[in-house]
Amino acid sequence: FFFFFFFLFFFFFFFFFLSIKLNIIKL
């Protein structure tokens, strides 16, 4: 359960970071 929560959090963080990176490149 804890491992699943950690994996979900990591995936969300990675997606957020990628989104910011794309926004910076777009600007």
N, CA, C and O atoms as a DFTB+ gen file, in Angstrom:
108 C
 N C O
     1  1       0.848      -1.206       0.000
     2  2       0.000       0.000       0.000
     3  2       0.887       1.261       0.000
     4  3       0.690       2.172      -0.805
     5  1       1.848       1.291       0.904
     6  2       2.747       2.437       0.987
     7  2       3.568       2.578      -0.308
     8  3       3.781       3.682      -0.809
     9  1       4.012       1.452      -0.823
    10  2       4.804       1.463      -2.054
    11  2       3.963       2.006      -3.220
    12  3       4.461       2.769      -4.047
    13  1       2.705       1.611      -3.275
    14  2       1.813       2.074      -4.335
    15  2       1.607       3.590      -4.231
    16  3       1.608       4.291      -5.243
    17  1       1.433       4.088      -3.007
    18  2       1.245       5.514      -2.790
    19  2       2.494       6.297      -3.218
    20  3       2.394       7.359      -3.832
    21  1       3.652       5.758      -2.887
    22  2       4.917       6.396      -3.251
    23  2       5.083       6.440      -4.776
    24  3       5.530       7.443      -5.332
    25  1       4.722       5.351      -5.432
    26  2       4.820       5.275      -6.883
    27  2       3.880       6.298      -7.541
    28  3       4.252       6.955      -8.513
    29  1       2.688       6.421      -7.011
    30  2       1.712       7.364      -7.555
    31  2       2.215       8.803      -7.380
    32  3       2.101       9.624      -8.290
    33  1       2.765       9.091      -6.213
    34  2       3.292      10.420      -5.937
    35  2       4.463      10.745      -6.878
    36  3       4.556      11.857      -7.398
    37  1       5.348       9.771      -7.091
    38  2       6.491       9.958      -7.970
    39  2       6.034      10.217      -9.407
    40  3       6.583      11.078     -10.095
    41  1       5.028       9.465      -9.851
    42  2       4.507       9.625     -11.204
    43  2       3.897      11.019     -11.383
    44  3       4.097      11.667     -12.410
    45  1       3.152      11.470     -10.369
    46  2       2.531      12.784     -10.428
    47  2       3.597      13.890     -10.468
    48  3       3.477      14.856     -11.222
    49  1       4.632      13.733      -9.650
    50  2       5.714      14.704      -9.599
    51  2       6.459      14.765     -10.941
    52  3       6.818      15.841     -11.418
    53  1       6.681      13.592     -11.531
    54  2       7.378      13.529     -12.812
    55  2       6.555      14.218     -13.902
    56  3       7.096      14.952     -14.729
    57  1       5.241      13.974     -13.893
    58  2       4.363      14.584     -14.884
    59  2       4.334      16.109     -14.721
    60  3       4.335      16.847     -15.706
    61  1       4.308      16.567     -13.467
    62  2       4.297      17.994     -13.179
    63  2       5.596      18.648     -13.650
    64  3       5.581      19.727     -14.241
    65  1       6.720      17.978     -13.378
    66  2       8.020      18.496     -13.790
    67  2       8.120      18.571     -15.322
    68  3       8.648      19.539     -15.869
    69  1       7.617      17.557     -15.991
    70  2       7.650      17.534     -17.455
    71  2       6.785      18.672     -18.014
    72  3       7.162      19.322     -18.989
    73  1       5.653      18.903     -17.404
    74  2       4.763      19.975     -17.851
    75  2       5.446      21.337     -17.719
    76  3       5.352      22.169     -18.622
    77  1       6.124      21.566     -16.610
    78  2       6.836      22.829     -16.407
    79  2       7.953      22.977     -17.435
    80  3       8.166      24.059     -17.982
    81  1       8.648      21.905     -17.686
    82  2       9.745      21.941     -18.651
    83  2       9.214      22.290     -20.045
    84  3       9.818      23.094     -20.754
    85  1       8.117      21.706     -20.427
    86  2       7.525      22.006     -21.733
    87  2       7.063      23.458     -21.802
    88  3       7.202      24.110     -22.837
    89  1       6.524      23.953     -20.718
    90  2       6.082      25.349     -20.701
    91  2       7.260      26.303     -20.856
    92  3       7.161      27.314     -21.552
    93  1       8.357      25.985     -20.214
    94  2       9.553      26.831     -20.312
    95  2      10.088      26.817     -21.743
    96  3      10.487      27.854     -22.273
    97  1      10.094      25.656     -22.351
    98  2      10.577      25.553     -23.730
    99  2       9.639      26.305     -24.687
   100  3      10.086      26.942     -25.640
   101  1       8.353      26.217     -24.416
   102  2       7.366      26.890     -25.265
   103  2       7.548      28.410     -25.191
   104  3       7.464      29.097     -26.209
   105  1       7.791      28.916     -24.018
   106  2       7.989      30.353     -23.867
   107  2       9.346      30.769     -24.443
   108  3       9.696      31.948     -24.409
